Amino acid sequence: MKRLREIYEQYKNYSLDLIMYGFFILFILILFLFFS
């Protein structure tokens, strides 16, 4: 059970990083479209 919780914590952190990275890419794309 403890092992499962560690995996869950790692997955939660990873998904949070992925969401932040996705927003960053989206922001760059919007700027690129706006200035082109």
PDB file of N, H, CA, C and O in Angstrom:
ATOM      1  N   MET A   1       0.834  -1.211   0.000  1.00  0.00           N
ATOM      2  CA  MET A   1       0.000   0.000   0.000  1.00  0.00           C
ATOM      3  C   MET A   1       0.869   1.261   0.000  1.00  0.00           C
ATOM      4  O   MET A   1       0.569   2.240  -0.683  1.00  0.00           O
ATOM      5  N   LYS A   2       1.945   1.212   0.776  1.00  0.00           N
ATOM      6  H   LYS A   2       2.188   0.417   1.331  1.00  0.00           H
ATOM      7  CA  LYS A   2       2.846   2.359   0.847  1.00  0.00           C
ATOM      8  C   LYS A   2       3.511   2.616  -0.519  1.00  0.00           C
ATOM      9  O   LYS A   2       3.688   3.758  -0.944  1.00  0.00           O
ATOM     10  N   ARG A   3       3.865   1.522  -1.177  1.00  0.00           N
ATOM     11  H   ARG A   3       3.722   0.594  -0.832  1.00  0.00           H
ATOM     12  CA  ARG A   3       4.489   1.604  -2.498  1.00  0.00           C
ATOM     13  C   ARG A   3       3.544   2.269  -3.500  1.00  0.00           C
ATOM     14  O   ARG A   3       3.959   3.100  -4.308  1.00  0.00           O
ATOM     15  N   LEU A   4       2.281   1.893  -3.433  1.00  0.00           N
ATOM     16  H   LEU A   4       1.943   1.219  -2.777  1.00  0.00           H
ATOM     17  CA  LEU A   4       1.269   2.452  -4.326  1.00  0.00           C
ATOM     18  C   LEU A   4       1.138   3.957  -4.116  1.00  0.00           C
ATOM     19  O   LEU A   4       0.957   4.718  -5.067  1.00  0.00           O
ATOM     20  N   ARG A   5       1.231   4.367  -2.867  1.00  0.00           N
ATOM     21  H   ARG A   5       1.378   3.749  -2.094  1.00  0.00           H
ATOM     22  CA  ARG A   5       1.128   5.786  -2.547  1.00  0.00           C
ATOM     23  C   ARG A   5       2.319   6.570  -3.100  1.00  0.00           C
ATOM     24  O   ARG A   5       2.159   7.698  -3.567  1.00  0.00           O
ATOM     25  N   GLU A   6       3.508   5.975  -3.046  1.00  0.00           N
ATOM     26  H   GLU A   6       3.638   5.059  -2.667  1.00  0.00           H
ATOM     27  CA  GLU A   6       4.700   6.629  -3.601  1.00  0.00           C
ATOM     28  C   GLU A   6       4.555   6.818  -5.110  1.00  0.00           C
ATOM     29  O   GLU A   6       4.891   7.872  -5.652  1.00  0.00           O
ATOM     30  N   ILE A   7       4.053   5.786  -5.774  1.00  0.00           N
ATOM     31  H   ILE A   7       3.780   4.930  -5.333  1.00  0.00           H
ATOM     32  CA  ILE A   7       3.839   5.863  -7.224  1.00  0.00           C
ATOM     33  C   ILE A   7       2.823   6.956  -7.544  1.00  0.00           C
ATOM     34  O   ILE A   7       2.995   7.719  -8.494  1.00  0.00           O
ATOM     35  N   TYR A   8       1.759   7.022  -6.736  1.00  0.00           N
ATOM     36  H   TYR A   8       1.619   6.403  -5.964  1.00  0.00           H
ATOM     37  CA  TYR A   8       0.726   8.039  -6.930  1.00  0.00           C
ATOM     38  C   TYR A   8       1.292   9.445  -6.772  1.00  0.00           C
ATOM     39  O   TYR A   8       0.973  10.338  -7.556  1.00  0.00           O
ATOM     40  N   GLU A   9       2.134   9.642  -5.755  1.00  0.00           N
ATOM     41  H   GLU A   9       2.393   8.917  -5.117  1.00  0.00           H
ATOM     42  CA  GLU A   9       2.748  10.960  -5.529  1.00  0.00           C
ATOM     43  C   GLU A   9       3.635  11.354  -6.712  1.00  0.00           C
ATOM     44  O   GLU A   9       3.600  12.498  -7.166  1.00  0.00           O
ATOM     45  N   GLN A  10       4.429  10.402  -7.208  1.00  0.00           N
ATOM     46  H   GLN A  10       4.458   9.473  -6.840  1.00  0.00           H
ATOM     47  CA  GLN A  10       5.301  10.676  -8.350  1.00  0.00           C
ATOM     48  C   GLN A  10       4.477  11.032  -9.579  1.00  0.00           C
ATOM     49  O   GLN A  10       4.810  11.963 -10.313  1.00  0.00           O
ATOM     50  N   TYR A  11       3.383  10.273  -9.799  1.00  0.00           N
ATOM     51  H   TYR A  11       3.113   9.517  -9.203  1.00  0.00           H
ATOM     52  CA  TYR A  11       2.529  10.508 -10.959  1.00  0.00           C
ATOM     53  C   TYR A  11       1.857  11.870 -10.874  1.00  0.00           C
ATOM     54  O   TYR A  11       1.704  12.559 -11.882  1.00  0.00           O
ATOM     55  N   LYS A  12       1.454  12.260  -9.655  1.00  0.00           N
ATOM     56  H   LYS A  12       1.579  11.700  -8.836  1.00  0.00           H
ATOM     57  CA  LYS A  12       0.794  13.552  -9.449  1.00  0.00           C
ATOM     58  C   LYS A  12       1.757  14.694  -9.774  1.00  0.00           C
ATOM     59  O   LYS A  12       1.387  15.658 -10.444  1.00  0.00           O
ATOM     60  N   ASN A  13       2.998  14.574  -9.290  1.00  0.00           N
ATOM     61  H   ASN A  13       3.299  13.791  -8.746  1.00  0.00           H
ATOM     62  CA  ASN A  13       4.003  15.603  -9.571  1.00  0.00           C
ATOM     63  C   ASN A  13       4.299  15.673 -11.066  1.00  0.00           C
ATOM     64  O   ASN A  13       4.437  16.760 -11.628  1.00  0.00           O
ATOM     65  N   TYR A  14       4.397  14.504 -11.707  1.00  0.00           N
ATOM     66  H   TYR A  14       4.285  13.621 -11.251  1.00  0.00           H
ATOM     67  CA  TYR A  14       4.705  14.439 -13.131  1.00  0.00           C
ATOM     68  C   TYR A  14       3.595  15.067 -13.963  1.00  0.00           C
ATOM     69  O   TYR A  14       3.865  15.820 -14.899  1.00  0.00           O
ATOM     70  N   SER A  15       2.345  14.756 -13.621  1.00  0.00           N
ATOM     71  H   SER A  15       2.126  14.144 -12.861  1.00  0.00           H
ATOM     72  CA  SER A  15       1.218  15.300 -14.376  1.00  0.00           C
ATOM     73  C   SER A  15       1.121  16.813 -14.190  1.00  0.00           C
ATOM     74  O   SER A  15       0.732  17.530 -15.112  1.00  0.00           O
ATOM     75  N   LEU A  16       1.472  17.295 -13.004  1.00  0.00           N
ATOM     76  H   LEU A  16       1.787  16.712 -12.255  1.00  0.00           H
ATOM     77  CA  LEU A  16       1.457  18.733 -12.735  1.00  0.00           C
ATOM     78  C   LEU A  16       2.504  19.440 -13.597  1.00  0.00           C
ATOM     79  O   LEU A  16       2.238  20.503 -14.158  1.00  0.00           O
ATOM     80  N   ASP A  17       3.703  18.841 -13.698  1.00  0.00           N
ATOM     81  H   ASP A  17       3.919  17.977 -13.242  1.00  0.00           H
ATOM     82  CA  ASP A  17       4.753  19.397 -14.555  1.00  0.00           C
ATOM     83  C   ASP A  17       4.298  19.403 -16.011  1.00  0.00           C
ATOM     84  O   ASP A  17       4.551  20.358 -16.745  1.00  0.00           O
ATOM     85  N   LEU A  18       3.625  18.327 -16.422  1.00  0.00           N
ATOM     86  H   LEU A  18       3.420  17.551 -15.826  1.00  0.00           H
ATOM     87  CA  LEU A  18       3.152  18.204 -17.794  1.00  0.00           C
ATOM     88  C   LEU A  18       2.129  19.285 -18.118  1.00  0.00           C
ATOM     89  O   LEU A  18       2.146  19.849 -19.212  1.00  0.00           O
ATOM     90  N   ILE A  19       1.236  19.578 -17.169  1.00  0.00           N
ATOM     91  H   ILE A  19       1.223  19.120 -16.281  1.00  0.00           H
ATOM     92  CA  ILE A  19       0.227  20.621 -17.354  1.00  0.00           C
ATOM     93  C   ILE A  19       0.895  21.994 -17.485  1.00  0.00           C
ATOM     94  O   ILE A  19       0.527  22.782 -18.355  1.00  0.00           O
ATOM     95  N   MET A  20       1.882  22.283 -16.618  1.00  0.00           N
ATOM     96  H   MET A  20       2.181  21.643 -15.910  1.00  0.00           H
ATOM     97  CA  MET A  20       2.590  23.563 -16.669  1.00  0.00           C
ATOM     98  C   MET A  20       3.328  23.701 -18.003  1.00  0.00           C
ATOM     99  O   MET A  20       3.334  24.770 -18.613  1.00  0.00           O
ATOM    100  N   TYR A  21       3.952  22.602 -18.445  1.00  0.00           N
ATOM    101  H   TYR A  21       3.947  21.733 -17.950  1.00  0.00           H
ATOM    102  CA  TYR A  21       4.684  22.600 -19.710  1.00  0.00           C
ATOM    103  C   TYR A  21       3.736  22.838 -20.887  1.00  0.00           C
ATOM    104  O   TYR A  21       4.068  23.552 -21.833  1.00  0.00           O
ATOM    105  N   GLY A  22       2.557  22.229 -20.811  1.00  0.00           N
ATOM    106  H   GLY A  22       2.287  21.649 -20.043  1.00  0.00           H
ATOM    107  CA  GLY A  22       1.543  22.402 -21.850  1.00  0.00           C
ATOM    108  C   GLY A  22       1.067  23.843 -21.945  1.00  0.00           C
ATOM    109  O   GLY A  22       0.910  24.380 -23.041  1.00  0.00           O
ATOM    110  N   PHE A  23       0.836  24.468 -20.790  1.00  0.00           N
ATOM    111  H   PHE A  23       0.964  24.032 -19.899  1.00  0.00           H
ATOM    112  CA  PHE A  23       0.417  25.873 -20.779  1.00  0.00           C
ATOM    113  C   PHE A  23       1.512  26.775 -21.340  1.00  0.00           C
ATOM    114  O   PHE A  23       1.221  27.754 -22.028  1.00  0.00           O
ATOM    115  N   PHE A  24       2.774  26.448 -21.046  1.00  0.00           N
ATOM    116  H   PHE A  24       3.010  25.653 -20.487  1.00  0.00           H
ATOM    117  CA  PHE A  24       3.911  27.216 -21.539  1.00  0.00           C
ATOM    118  C   PHE A  24       3.979  27.173 -23.066  1.00  0.00           C
ATOM    119  O   PHE A  24       4.179  28.198 -23.716  1.00  0.00           O
ATOM    120  N   ILE A  25       3.808  25.967 -23.631  1.00  0.00           N
ATOM    121  H   ILE A  25       3.646  25.134 -23.103  1.00  0.00           H
ATOM    122  CA  ILE A  25       3.813  25.809 -25.086  1.00  0.00           C
ATOM    123  C   ILE A  25       2.638  26.553 -25.715  1.00  0.00           C
ATOM    124  O   ILE A  25       2.791  27.202 -26.750  1.00  0.00           O
ATOM    125  N   LEU A  26       1.470  26.457 -25.092  1.00  0.00           N
ATOM    126  H   LEU A  26       1.346  25.930 -24.251  1.00  0.00           H
ATOM    127  CA  LEU A  26       0.274  27.137 -25.584  1.00  0.00           C
ATOM    128  C   LEU A  26       0.485  28.653 -25.598  1.00  0.00           C
ATOM    129  O   LEU A  26       0.085  29.329 -26.545  1.00  0.00           O
ATOM    130  N   PHE A  27       1.112  29.180 -24.549  1.00  0.00           N
ATOM    131  H   PHE A  27       1.437  28.630 -23.780  1.00  0.00           H
ATOM    132  CA  PHE A  27       1.400  30.610 -24.442  1.00  0.00           C
ATOM    133  C   PHE A  27       2.324  31.070 -25.566  1.00  0.00           C
ATOM    134  O   PHE A  27       2.102  32.121 -26.167  1.00  0.00           O
ATOM    135  N   ILE A  28       3.363  30.278 -25.848  1.00  0.00           N
ATOM    136  H   ILE A  28       3.544  29.424 -25.360  1.00  0.00           H
ATOM    137  CA  ILE A  28       4.295  30.605 -26.928  1.00  0.00           C
ATOM    138  C   ILE A  28       3.587  30.584 -28.284  1.00  0.00           C
ATOM    139  O   ILE A  28       3.808  31.458 -29.122  1.00  0.00           O
ATOM    140  N   LEU A  29       2.728  29.569 -28.492  1.00  0.00           N
ATOM    141  H   LEU A  29       2.549  28.859 -27.812  1.00  0.00           H
ATOM    142  CA  LEU A  29       1.982  29.490 -29.754  1.00  0.00           C
ATOM    143  C   LEU A  29       1.072  30.693 -29.945  1.00  0.00           C
ATOM    144  O   LEU A  29       0.979  31.232 -31.048  1.00  0.00           O
ATOM    145  N   ILE A  30       0.404  31.117 -28.887  1.00  0.00           N
ATOM    146  H   ILE A  30       0.479  30.680 -27.991  1.00  0.00           H
ATOM    147  CA  ILE A  30      -0.486  32.284 -28.963  1.00  0.00           C
ATOM    148  C   ILE A  30       0.312  33.549 -29.295  1.00  0.00           C
ATOM    149  O   ILE A  30      -0.108  34.352 -30.128  1.00  0.00           O
ATOM    150  N   LEU A  31       1.463  33.722 -28.640  1.00  0.00           N
ATOM    151  H   LEU A  31       1.805  33.070 -27.963  1.00  0.00           H
ATOM    152  CA  LEU A  31       2.312  34.879 -28.940  1.00  0.00           C
ATOM    153  C   LEU A  31       2.777  34.846 -30.391  1.00  0.00           C
ATOM    154  O   LEU A  31       2.771  35.868 -31.077  1.00  0.00           O
ATOM    155  N   PHE A  32       3.181  33.657 -30.857  1.00  0.00           N
ATOM    156  H   PHE A  32       3.185  32.826 -30.300  1.00  0.00           H
ATOM    157  CA  PHE A  32       3.659  33.499 -32.231  1.00  0.00           C
ATOM    158  C   PHE A  32       2.567  33.860 -33.236  1.00  0.00           C
ATOM    159  O   PHE A  32       2.830  34.557 -34.217  1.00  0.00           O
ATOM    160  N   LEU A  33       1.349  33.390 -32.995  1.00  0.00           N
ATOM    161  H   LEU A  33       1.135  32.824 -32.198  1.00  0.00           H
ATOM    162  CA  LEU A  33       0.228  33.703 -33.890  1.00  0.00           C
ATOM    163  C   LEU A  33      -0.126  35.187 -33.833  1.00  0.00           C
ATOM    164  O   LEU A  33      -0.492  35.783 -34.846  1.00  0.00           O
ATOM    165  N   PHE A  34      -0.017  35.774 -32.660  1.00  0.00           N
ATOM    166  H   PHE A  34       0.280  35.290 -31.837  1.00  0.00           H
ATOM    167  CA  PHE A  34      -0.367  37.177 -32.468  1.00  0.00           C
ATOM    168  C   PHE A  34       0.592  38.112 -33.200  1.00  0.00           C
ATOM    169  O   PHE A  34       0.180  39.125 -33.765  1.00  0.00           O
ATOM    170  N   PHE A  35       1.890  37.753 -33.179  1.00  0.00           N
ATOM    171  H   PHE A  35       2.224  36.930 -32.720  1.00  0.00           H
ATOM    172  CA  PHE A  35       2.893  38.640 -33.779  1.00  0.00           C
ATOM    173  C   PHE A  35       3.173  38.357 -35.252  1.00  0.00           C
ATOM    174  O   PHE A  35       3.853  39.143 -35.911  1.00  0.00           O
ATOM    175  N   SER A  36       2.660  37.247 -35.775  1.00  0.00           N
ATOM    176  H   SER A  36       2.108  36.608 -35.239  1.00  0.00           H
ATOM    177  CA  SER A  36       2.944  36.928 -37.180  1.00  0.00           C
ATOM    178  C   SER A  36       1.960  37.648 -38.117  1.00  0.00           C
ATOM    179  O   SER A  36       2.046  37.498 -39.336  1.00  0.00           O
TER     180      SER A  36
END
